[in-house]
Amino acid sequence: MLFKFANPEYLPLLFIVPVAILGFIISRIDRSRKIKKFGDIKLMEDLMPGASNGRQITKFVLLILALTGTILVIARPQFGSKLETMKKRGVEVMVALDISNSMLAQDIKPSRLERSKNMLYQILDGLDNDKIGVVVFAGTSFTQLPITSDYSSSRMFISAITPSLINTQGTAIGGAIEMASSAFSENMESGKSIIVITDGENHEDDAEKAAKTAAEKGIQVNVVGIGSPNGAPVPIEGTGDFIKDKNGAYIKSALNEEMCIRIAKAGNGIYVRADNNNNALKIVQEEINKVAKADVEAKVYSEYDEKYSLIAWIVLILLIVEFFIMEKKNGLFKNFKLFENN
């Protein structure tokens, strides 16, 4: 049985209870001391037949119990009665993101890489009960974000992506697709999709073969081309200058759209070029929604039930009983000896 208080900051108020009890005891002692000044306590009680110590003590006990219960009510006690498994329905998406130096080109604002990261943030906003992971690649590739449904952590990992994560330059799309394919869960019924975001430049390995292999496993490979066919110079980070060839001329990086189209075709997916509006993003999101959805996650969690209402009813009953108990004996009930010793 799991137990907790939803508002434990109110529990220190329970310190009032022993203070009140101590105050009551002191007042009773002081009362007895004052009565003794007038004579024998037993004799004085006979002279005050309407007084009832038992009623006064009972009323105080009821009030103390009601006060304790009230503090517990505002602290909101909760009991966890069981562990439940909650299954969500969605798709699994692995993003293969190109982080080669050419992705720093600014033909897409603010740059190809930053536009790609912004696209990932927006994809996250459009996911519902889906899982996402990220593989980054240049000349080699590695998993930046294992597939997860924790979107907050995903944003943190995406924000940390820079070309400096990989020293080996190039565009090994095939290796990235293979790594992304192996990152999915073993749930054979869930829809699986790879989104490759790249400018396709300096393409090195057999990306078409990797995309075809993924498609044979039921994994759709979609490609987002980032950049312009006309190309743009590639900045050198932190210098304000651009990459030059051995002759001192600026090197332009251009989108290899033909290669991107062939990869998407081999992967039974779609190709779309990203520009400075959200058209590409909308198309990609629509494609994700088309993928067959199945139960992709079973989350075990503790279910806590609110129990303060039961205590609140007890407090109410205690207060009602206390209200109807008079401090002095009532002539209508003089024959009842509930508060007197036999």
N, C-alpha and C positions, 0 to 999 in steps of 0.2 A: 504494500500500500504506500503510494507516494504522497507526500504532504508538503505544503508550502503555504506561505502567506503572500498574497498578491501585493499588499501594501505593508510590508514589515516595518516601515518607518514610524508607524503609529504604536508599535508594541511597547516602546519605552513609557507610554502613558500608563501602563500597568503599575508603574511605581506609585501611582496615586493610591492604589488599593491598600498596601501595607501602611501607608501614611495615615489613611482614613481610619483603619482599624486601630492603630496606635492612638490616634486622637480620641476615638470612641472609648477605648479602655481608660485613658487618662481622665476623660470626663466622668466616667462611671466611678472611678476611684475618688475623684474630687467631690462628686455628689454624695458618696457614702461618708466621706470625711465631714462634710458640712452637716449631714443629718445627725452624726454622732454628737455634734456640739449641743443638740437639743435633747438628747437622751438616748436610750437603748434603741437600736435600729428596729428590732422586732416590735417594740412598743409603738414606735413612730409609724411603722407600716400598718399597724392596726388602726391608728388614727387617720390613715389615708386609704380607706378601703377601695377608692376608685383607681388608685395607681396600680400599674402592672409592669413590673420589670420584664417579665417574659415577653409581653407584647413589644416593648421598646427594643429589646434585643432581637426579636424576630424581624421587626421592621428594618432594623439596621442590617441584619444579615441579608435580607431580600434586596435591599438597596445596593449592598456591596456586590452581590451576585449579578444584579442588573448592570451595575457600572462595569464590572469585568466583562460581561457579555457584550456590552456596547462597544468597548474598546476592541474586542475580538472581531466584532462585525465590521468596523471600519478598517481593520487590518485584512479583511477578506480571506479567511481560511479556505484553502482549496485541497481537494483530495484527488490524486490520480488513480483511477480505478483500474486502468488497463493500458496496455500498449496496443496501438492500432497501426495497421499498414495501410497507407494511402497511395493508391496508384494514380499517376497522372498520364494523360494522353498527349502525345506530341511527336515531333521529329527530332532526329539527331543531325546536327549541322557541324561540319568541320570546315574551317576557313583556312586556306593555304595562302598566306600573304607574302608577297614579294617585298623584301627589304633591301634589295641591292641598291647601290649608290644612284643608279638611274632613277629610282623612285623619288629622289629629291628634286627632280626637275619640276619647274613651276608652270608648265603649260596648263595644268589643272590647279586651280587655286584652293588653298594656299600652296600646296605641293601635291604631287601624286600620292606620297605616303600619308600626309595628313588628311587628305581627302578620303583615302582608303580607311583610315582609322575612324574618321567621322561616320563613314558608311557603316562600319562595324557597330558603332554606338547606336546608330539608328536601327540596325538589324536587331540588336538586343532589345530595343524598345518595342519592336514588333513581335517578339517571341512571347509565347504563352504556353507554359508547361513543356517547353522544348529544351533540349540540351545543346550546348555549343562548346566548341574547342577551337584552338588556333595553333596552326603550324606556321612558323616563319621560315623563309628560305632566301638564299642567294645562291652562292656556289654549292653550299650544303644546306641542310635543313634540320630543325629541331622543334620539339613541341613546346611552344611558349605557354599554352593553356590547355591542360588535359580536359577532356570533355566533361562538362558540368552543367548544372542548372542554377548555379550560384551566380546570378547576373552582376551582383555588386563586385565580387572578386574578379569577374571577367573584365569589367571596366578598368580595374586597377592594373591587370596584366596587359591589357591593350594599350593603356596610356604609357607603359614603360617601353614600348616597341620603338627601336631606332635602328638604323643600318649598322651601328657599332656592335650589335648583338652577334653578328657573323662577320668574321674577318675575310673569309674566302669569297671573293666576288664572282659573279656569274648569275645565271638564272636556271637552276636545276629544277624545273617544274615537275619532271617525272618523279624524282626522289621525294618531293613534297607531297605529291598525290599518293605515293605508296605509303608514306608515313601517316598521312591523314586517314587512309583506308584502314590502317591497322589500329587506329585510335578509337574506333567505334566500339560500342558495347556488343555483347554476344546475343542480344535480343534479335532474333531473326525476323520478327514481325514488325519491328519499328522501321519507319521510313528513314533513309539515310541519304544525306546530300553533302557533296563537297563543293565549296565555292572557291575557285582560284581567282585571286586578285593580282594582276601582274601587267607589266607593260610588254612582256614577251621578248624583251631584248636580250641578246647574247644567249639565246636558248641553247642548252648543251646536251641534255639527255633525251631519251625517247619518251616524251610526255604523252604522245598519242597512245603508245602501247600501255603505259600506266593507266591512262584514262579508260581504255578499253577493258583492261583487267578489272578495274573497279566497277565498271558497268556490268560485267559478267557476274559480279558478286551482289548485284542489286543496288549498287551505290551510284547515284547520279552525279555527274561532274559538270558543274556550270562554271563558266569563265566570265569574269568581268575585266575587260580591257581598260586599263587606266593610262591616260596620256593622249596625245594627238599624233596622227600619222605624219604631220609636218615636223614634229620633234621640237626639242628645246634643249638648251645647254644644261649641263649638270653642275649644280653648285658644289663647292668644296666647303663642308661644314666649318663654320667658325672663322672663315677667311674673307667672305664676300666676293671671292673669285670663283672661276669655273674651271672644270677639268679641260685640259688641252691635250692635243696629240703631240707627237715628237717634233712636229714642225711649228708648234706654237699656236695652231689654230684651235678654236673652241670645238669640242666634240658635242654633237647633237644626239640626243637620245629620242628615238621615235617609236611609237607603238607598233609592234609587230602584229597587226590585226589578223593577218592570214593564218599565222600559227595559232592564235587564240581560237579562231573559228574551228580549226581542225581538231584541236584538243576537245572542245565542247561537243563536237559531232561524235568523236570516238567515245565520249563518256555518256552518250544519250542525254546530254544536257543542252543548255542554251548558251549563246554568247550574246553579251550586251556591252556596249562601250560606255564607260562612265564619263560624264562631262561635268559641267559646273551646275547642273540642276539635279533633281532627284529622280529623273526618269529611269535610270539604271537601277536605282535602289527599289523603286516600285515594282519593276519587272522581276527582280531577284526575289523580293518578298512574295510576289504572286506565285513564283515557281516553287518556293519553299512550301507554301500552303497547299500546293497540288500533290506533294509527296504524301503517300499513304501514311496515316498516323496510327500508332498503336501505343500500348502501355509501355512507356520508356523509363519509368522511374517508380520505385517503391520506397516511400519515405516512412520510416518508423518514428513515431513521435508519442510523447506522453500526453494523454488527454486529462486535463484537470477540470474537475467539477466544482462549481461554486457551492459552498456549504454555509455561507453566512446567513442565508434566509432562515434556516432552522434555528440558529442561535438567536436571531432577531425575534422569532416567535416566542422563544423561551423568555427573553428579556421582557417582552410585552406582558406575558402571563405573570411574571414576577412582579412587575410594576402594578398590575391590576390587583393582585393579592395583597401587596403592600398597602395599596390605597384603601382597601376595605378593612384592614386591621387597624383598629383604633388604639392609641397609646393608653387610654383609660378603659376600664371595664365598662361594658355596655349592659344596662339593666335588663335589656331584652334577652341577653344571653348569659345571665348571671349564673345559671345552673351548669353551664359548660365549663369544665375545668381543664381546657386544652393547654393553658399556659401556667398551670399550677401543679405542684407536686402532690401526689396522693398522700 
